[in-house]
Amino acid sequence: MPRLLSAAVLIPPLLLWLLFAPAWLFTLIVALAAAVAASELVLMTAAERSRLALALVAPASFAYVWSFTEAWDGTLPAILALFVSLLLTLHMGIGVRGRRTVDELALSCFAVLYVGGLLGYLVPLHAAPHGVRLVLLLFACVWIGDTLAFVGGKVWGRRALAPRLSPRKTVEGAMAGLAGSLLAALLGKLTGAVPLPWGVVLSLAVVMGLAGQLGDLMESLLKRSVGVKDAGGLLPGHGGLLDRIDGLLLAAPASYFWLKFLERFLGR
């Protein structure tokens, strides 16, 4: 019930944002989401020593996403270099040395790259031709696929997909999830919501569905390695924000580069 109530409250404003937000507001919300999710990752993996990392992980993730806009093109290396330099300076200032410094630097850089560096691909995807429709298709394929994977696993699940990462995920659930992604794309094409050729739409659905499931497994690996069920408690019934966007983290760049591939090599 908390999961359903959260979805009922969040989906309408999410749709309004996706459909009508100007580019700057879309980027702002994505950047804020990256800042929150990266902070959840740091807290989840190293809560006892995370305060220093949090001081820069959130703003660095925000800046990383913002640098995907055309006006900031080419600034990603500079942002990362500045981030590492500031974090090292803070460590020097408070006298932290040794292994803890290395661990925290590695964790902080990973959080910025994993969340900000991957979620940021929503920005150029949104700016592409038919970008709003593409982002809608991405969200639909990932989240409808995730829902049907859960239902399919409950009803038909027999064979474990990746028992060491997520014991409840099954091969049958994964197949149902991919079918859900294809169904979302099919509905988008038939209703005219996605004005792209059939081959492009269906291939995107496969890429989005598979990448979304792989992103979910990646976050499961992180959570299992530190012995937690959810990355946070921001969204009742869903866990943290990172738990909701884990599939998007891989599906967004996969979709962007798949479209680039079609454009360059197939002229679509």
Helices and strands as residue ranges (DSSP letters): H 2-20, H 23-46, G 47-49, H 51-66, G 70-72, H 76-94, H 99-111, I 112-116, H 117-119, H 122-127, H 131-156, E 160-162, E 166-170, H 171-190, H 198-226, H 241-261, I 262-266
